Structure formats: C-alpha cells, structure tokens
C-alpha cells in the first residue's frame, strides 16, 4: 500500500471563465498531518473543493487510496472515507446538535446507534457538543459551531479529514482546544489535510507542508524545515513564523 493516501497530479481547475488552478501537484502522506499554506487567493480552497468533487479538474488527476476520483461526484468521494469541513462549517442551523451528528453518521438513523465509546471521545475533545446536545446548532457561538463541524466530520472513523481554516475567527483558548483535538486525531492514525492562515497553528501541528501561490504548489517538504528557515518563510509567505 502506497504511503501517499492522496495525490494530485498536474491538476487544473476552471470556475466558469476563470482558470484558478494551474497544474497543482500535491501529495498527502498516509497517517500524517499535511498543512496547506499560502497567501489569500493562492488557490487553496479551490484545491480542497476540487478534491471533494465540488469542482472537477479540467486537466490532471486526483487519486485517493490508489483510485482515480477525478471525475467522481461528491457523495461517492465522501463514501470512500473522506470528510470535509468547509470554511463556512456546513452545519444545519435549524437542527439540534444531536440531529447534526446523526446526519453526519452514515451508518445510523438515531443518536442511540452512534458508537458510544467514540461519542464519549468526541465529547472529551469538544465538551460544547455534549453541553448543547439538544440545542439548535444555529444558537451556538462561532467557536462552538466550529467544534460541531469537526465533531460531525469525525463521528465515524474516516481515512482522510480535510479542513478549511479551522482556527479562523476563533479565540486563542478555542484554538488551543482545536490544536489538541487535531493532535489526538493524528495519534489515531487519521490522515489530515488542513488549510490554515494561522501560522502558529500550522507550526504546532504540521508534519508536512505544501505552500501554494498563483494556483500552484511552489514548495513542499516537512513543516519543521519550513519553520526553521526564516528566509524561506519570507520568500514563500511574505512573513516569518
């Protein structure tokens, strides 16, 4: 079995008349956390949405676990064991926290059927999910909604977790909670692709890193190597971490 769970090769993506991705090459090692960094407008979110089949590449291929998913539809991609937490979190505001969790658990129809051991583990990661279990999700704070969004994504074991800016707009205490949660997820062997603007977040969690600019991956390597090289940071990101 390949040590690369996800591979993008020469991926181009057009959105209408706009050519957003210009030949993205990206490898996500199995069982590790890969950070996707880059300036605003570099193509990071488009890359994640292309992986999930929300947009299809006009050229190039996306392989997951040895299978070409370039032309697959989003429900099929999700059924292969990929969970996606978009930047807008994607929760159902009019449903309760419990109902959101049940919808995300493909194999159950009632909350009582969710694996109790896994659910208690999720509650330990995100206490707000348990505290507001029967409350409408739309009434939660921004940080609590983000916790619910990640909790939904991991309510059942996934091979790959893709998360778009989990720390955006969150208070430092909640960011630390998120970092702890993703660290624990890494320890379970879950492969994670995480797009971030919070460089401290990235430095503390990342095993590998890919930096995008102008619709391409312009650097790939270990997170430690990037964190240790201030000149490279300034050249790629315009700042030092």
C-alpha positions in Angstrom: 0.0 0.0 0.0 1.3 3.4 -1.0 2.4 5.8 1.8 0.6 8.5 -0.2 -3.1 8.4 0.6 -4.0 11.3 -1.7 -2.1 12.6 -4.8 -2.9 15.4 -7.1 -1.0 15.4 -10.4 -1.0 18.4 -12.7 -4.5 19.5 -11.7 -6.0 22.4 -13.5 -9.4 23.8 -12.4 -11.6 26.3 -14.1 -14.6 28.0 -12.5 -16.6 29.4 -15.4 -14.2 31.6 -17.4 -11.6 31.7 -14.6 -8.6 29.5 -14.6 -7.9 29.0 -10.9 -5.5 26.0 -10.5 -2.6 25.9 -12.9 -1.1 22.4 -12.5 -1.3 21.5 -8.8 1.0 18.7 -7.7 0.3 17.6 -4.1 1.0 14.5 -2.1 -0.6 13.8 1.3 1.2 11.1 3.3 -0.9 8.4 4.9 -1.4 8.8 8.7 0.2 12.3 9.0 -1.0 15.9 9.0 -0.2 18.0 5.9 -0.6 21.8 6.1 -1.7 23.7 3.0 -0.4 27.3 3.3 -0.3 30.3 1.1 -1.4 33.9 0.6 -5.1 34.7 0.1 -6.2 33.9 -3.4 -3.4 31.3 -4.0 -6.0 28.6 -4.8 -6.1 26.6 -1.5 -9.8 26.4 -1.1 -10.3 25.6 -4.8 -7.8 22.7 -4.3 -9.8 21.3 -1.4 -13.1 21.7 -3.3 -11.6 20.0 -6.4 -10.5 17.0 -4.2 -14.1 16.7 -3.0 -15.6 16.8 -6.4 -17.4 20.1 -5.9 -15.5 21.2 -8.9 -13.9 18.8 -11.4 -10.4 19.3 -12.8 -10.3 20.3 -16.4 -6.9 18.6 -16.6 -4.8 16.3 -14.4 -5.8 13.6 -11.9 -6.8 13.2 -8.3 -6.0 9.8 -6.8 -7.3 8.6 -3.4 -6.1 5.4 -1.9 -4.9 4.2 -5.3 -8.2 5.1 -7.1 -8.8 7.9 -9.6 -11.5 10.1 -8.2 -11.0 13.0 -10.7 -14.5 12.6 -12.2 -16.3 11.2 -9.2 -19.2 13.0 -7.7 -19.1 14.4 -4.1 -21.3 11.7 -2.5 -19.1 8.9 -3.9 -15.9 10.6 -2.8 -17.4 11.1 0.8 -18.4 7.4 0.8 -14.7 6.4 0.3 -13.9 7.7 3.8 -13.2 11.4 3.2 -14.7 14.0 5.4 -14.6 17.7 4.5 -15.1 20.6 6.9 -15.6 23.7 4.7 -14.7 27.3 5.7 -18.4 28.0 6.3 -18.6 24.9 8.5 -21.7 23.5 6.7 -23.8 22.8 9.8 -27.6 22.8 9.7 -28.6 25.7 11.9 -32.2 24.8 12.3 -31.4 21.3 13.6 -30.1 20.4 17.0 -26.5 19.5 17.7 -27.7 15.8 18.1 -29.5 15.9 14.8 -26.4 17.3 13.0 -24.3 14.5 14.4 -26.9 11.8 13.4 -27.0 13.2 9.8 -23.2 13.0 9.6 -23.1 9.4 10.9 -23.9 7.5 7.7 -24.5 4.1 9.3 -27.1 5.2 11.9 -30.6 6.7 11.9 -30.8 7.5 15.7 -28.3 9.1 18.1 -28.5 6.0 20.3 -26.9 4.0 17.4 -23.7 6.1 17.4 -20.8 4.2 18.8 -20.9 5.3 22.5 -17.1 5.0 23.0 -16.4 7.2 20.0 -19.1 9.7 21.0 -17.6 10.0 24.5 -14.2 10.5 23.0 -15.7 13.3 20.8 -17.3 14.9 23.9 -13.9 14.8 25.6 -12.4 16.7 22.6 -15.3 19.2 22.3 -17.3 19.5 25.6 -19.6 22.0 24.0 -21.0 19.3 21.7 -22.2 17.4 24.8 -23.3 20.5 26.7 -25.5 21.8 23.8 -26.6 18.3 22.6 -30.3 19.2 22.4 -29.9 22.9 21.4 -30.3 24.3 17.9 -27.0 24.4 16.2 -27.7 28.0 15.0 -27.7 29.2 18.5 -24.1 28.2 19.1 -21.2 30.7 19.2 -18.7 30.7 16.3 -16.2 28.6 18.2 -18.9 26.1 19.2 -20.1 25.8 15.6 -16.5 25.0 14.5 -16.3 22.3 17.2 -19.5 20.8 16.0 -18.4 20.9 12.4 -15.2 19.0 13.2 -17.2 16.6 15.5 -19.6 15.8 12.7 -16.6 15.0 10.4 -15.2 12.5 12.8 -18.4 11.0 14.3 -17.4 7.9 12.3 -13.8 6.8 11.5 -12.5 8.5 8.3 -9.5 7.7 6.2 -8.9 11.4 5.4 -10.1 14.5 7.1 -9.9 17.8 5.1 -10.5 21.0 7.0 -10.5 24.6 5.6 -9.3 27.2 8.1 -10.4 25.7 11.4 -9.0 28.5 13.5 -10.5 31.4 11.5 -12.1 33.9 13.9 -11.6 31.8 17.0 -10.4 32.9 20.4 -7.0 31.7 21.5 -8.4 29.3 24.1 -10.6 27.6 21.5 -7.7 27.5 19.0 -5.7 25.6 21.7 -8.6 23.2 22.1 -8.6 22.7 18.3 -4.9 22.0 18.2 -5.3 19.4 21.0 -8.2 17.8 19.1 -6.2 17.5 15.8 -3.2 16.2 17.7 -5.3 13.4 19.2 -6.8 12.7 15.8 -3.3 12.3 14.4 -2.5 9.8 17.2 -5.4 7.6 16.0 -3.7 7.4 12.5 -6.2 9.6 10.8 -4.7 11.4 7.7 -5.4 15.1 7.8 -5.1 17.8 5.2 -5.6 21.1 6.9 -5.6 24.6 5.2 -4.6 27.4 7.6 -3.7 31.0 7.8 -2.7 30.8 11.4 1.0 30.1 11.1 1.4 29.2 14.8 -1.4 26.7 14.4 0.4 25.2 11.4 3.8 25.1 13.1 2.5 23.3 16.2 0.6 20.6 14.2 2.1 20.0 10.8 4.2 17.1 9.8 4.4 18.1 6.2 3.6 21.3 4.4 2.7 22.4 0.9 2.7 26.1 0.0 0.6 27.5 -2.8 0.9 30.6 -4.9 -0.9 31.6 -8.1 -2.7 28.3 -8.4 0.3 26.0 -8.0 2.2 24.3 -5.2 5.5 26.2 -5.1 7.1 24.4 -2.1 6.6 21.0 -0.4 8.5 19.5 2.4 8.5 19.0 6.2 6.8 21.6 8.4 9.9 21.6 10.6 12.2 22.6 7.7 10.0 25.5 6.8 9.6 26.6 10.4 13.4 26.6 10.9 14.1 28.6 7.7 13.1 32.3 8.1 14.4 33.2 4.7 12.2 30.5 3.0 9.2 31.6 5.1 9.6 35.2 3.9 10.1 34.1 0.3 7.0 31.9 0.2 4.6 33.6 2.6 5.9 37.2 2.9 6.4 36.8 6.7 8.3 34.9 9.3 6.7 32.4 11.6 
